[in-house]
Amino acid sequence: MRRAFVLATALIALAGCGKRELLTPPAGASLPPKPAMARSVPTVDQLLTPSTQQRPGRSEELLLRSEERPDDRFNLPPPG
């Protein structure tokens, strides 16, 4: 019983260690400069949000069963 209480207390204390402040640049530093083609300097939230190129969407096409691939006449063995 005591061991479970100590373990639960340790887990609760560990869970409370996370930072809850807004992200800001360190003292004396600023955000990165405005990109060349951008209209304005991006905000912190815009910099932290990944673009579709960084996190591409998933393909929703499901493979329902195994199928043989058709012959590929360009799939040749290496010369040698």
N, C-alpha and C positions, 0 to 999 in steps of 0.2 A: 504494500500500500504506500509506504513512504517513498519507495523507489519510483513508483508511478507519479507521485506528486512532484518529486524533484524533476523528473523528466518532463512533465507537463509544464512546470514553471520555467524550465530552461527553454522549451520550445516557444512559449509565449514571449519570453524575453528576447529571444532571437528574432521572432517575427516583428517585434517592435523596433528593430534596429534600422529599418529602411528609411531613406531620406524622403521627405515629403515636400521639399522646397521646389520652386520653379528653377529650371536650368538657366543659368546666366553665365556669360563669359567670366573668366577669372579677373581679378582686380588688375587694372592697367592694360587689359586686352580688349579687343572689340570683336564683333562678328566678322566673318570673312567678307571681303569686298564684294561689291555688286558684280554679278556675272556680266560679261560683255553685252549680251543681247537682252538682258532682263530690263524691265521697266523700273524696278525698285529693288532695294536690298531685301533679300528673303528674311523672314522672321525665324525665330528659333523653332517654332512648330513646323514651318515649311521645310526647314533644313532637316528635321528629324523624321518627316514623313517620307517613306521610300516611294520612288516613282514606279511606274509600270515597267520600266526597263530594269530596275533593281529587283523588283518582285513581280515577275510576270504572272499572268493569270494561269489557272490550271486548265488543262484540256479536259473537257467533260466527256470525251469519247471513252466509253468503257470497252474493255476487251472481254467479250462474253465467252469466247471459246478459243482454243488454240487452232490456228489455221496454218497450213503450209504456205510459205511464200512462193509467189510465182517465180519461174526462172528469170534470171536477169542476165541478158546476153552480154552485158558489160562487166560482169563480175568475173574477171579473168584471174588466173593464178599469176604470181609475179614472174617476170622473165628470169630465166636462170638456167 
